[in-house]
Amino acid sequence: MKVPCTTILAAVFIGLTAACGQSVEPRLQPQTDKVGEPGLSLAEAEAIYDYAYPLVIMKISQDVMFTVPFRPPTTPNHFIHFKRLAQPEQRAVVLGNRNTLYSVGWVDLSKGPVIFEIPDMGDRYYVMPLLDAWTNTFRSLGSRTTGQGAQSYLLVNKTWGGEAPDGHEVITSPTNMVWITGRIQADSAEDAVEAAKLQTEYKLVTLEESQGASDPFADYQPTFQAATVRLPVPFSLNMSADAFYDTFLAQWQANSPPASDAPMVALLERSGLLSGSDVAFSDLEPTVREQLEAGLIAKQEVYKQAFYEGTEQSENWIFNLDTDMGDWGTDFARRAYWAVWGLGTNIVEDAVYGVSQLDENLAALNGANTYRLHFKAGDTPPTSAFWSVTNYDVEGYLERNAVDRYSLGSNHDLAYNEDGSLDVYLSHTQPEDVALNWVPTPAGDFKTLLRIYWPDEAVLNGDWDLPAIQKVRSD
């Protein structure tokens, strides 16, 4: 059975995704070597597409978030707060998170530093990853790394050489674009009201504004509009070569790559794609344009197949523990692939996700049956924060149920067995003699997602395994 990639795609509509787990890497080898002579091979053209893709999808995702129709337009350097837990009636976001509220900020450092302040978070878990324009997580602030107390930062680019305001730690971003993808623990709809009060205390403002100047981005005009783009990933995988590469070139000028990218930059320059210049795709040699377009079409087809057909599940769980997630180095194909599959996902030190559509016998999960997740005594998910289980329909949406319960985990009331073990039950109708430990499922086939926030080392090094989902009753 396949886990469709559409189960994580639509979260990019608000810029947020939850990684589905271990996935099958795309087919990267071209079937032919040359597109044209002289110029680029097909493999080189595909490699250039992979290299460019993160900058393009980040730009599209940012502008879509700025122009979502059901809220006022946004500009860089302002937080967008989502103050409710995911609801069943929502269809813009899949695998909706019932454990945290999101606070998202798109930062632009091209016109100067930006102040970022976090209030005292009390005992509430939170995480605030900082991603650069190439989708690398270059810093993760939060309970795990910087603690619960109030914090003040000054975000700057690599060229800045001024002095930070008193009490502000300087964080230097590799690129002018920074994406803050914040999560704040919220255990219930009622608890979300309290968590939302903390959201309003986050501060994101340019240094100039904090000193009395006007907003330098007040007249910002997005290139892409949510009403026409709708979902960034599908849109990006259908872009024409000129639209794709013109977007890349514009972003490349503002977001320089690391020195380790020098061989790829040399290939780009050989093709006529020059950073810091006014060159457009239409300015390139006709043969090179044809070759780049062929590479784009080939890779778009690869990613569409992976995106829509999903990952073949052959084990009880798909569980991704790649410790280099978010720190891609020069593996540009893998970086592009995960920008399609899970843009903005947490690094594994902050959160890991197990997803399954199959029981222990590799049969499809169905709400007509009753299933059990059995954790042996002392063997619940090892975490320094919390874990949760949430059920979704096969498309990744929550389904309304009579008790209005969609997630259950360590932050909720649970009934442990006499020997200290724990059974969590999954079914559409409530099993007899089970109240606290029941997570309602959709009526038909469904998928289960187990989230572990701030996982312990036993999870990250593979010493802890997710228990198989056991079918205990058939209807």
Helices and strands as residue ranges (DSSP letters): E 2-3, H 6-9, G 10-14, H 42-66, E 79-82, E 100-108, E 114-118, E 126-132, E 137-142, E 151-156, E 169-172, E 177-185, H 189-199, E 203-206, H 207-210, H 226-229, H 232-236, H 241-254, G 259-261, H 262-271, G 281-283, H 286-309, E 311-312, E 318-319, H 332-342, E 351-356, E 370-375, E 383-393, E 407-409, E 422-427, E 438-440, E 446-455, H 457-460, E 469-473
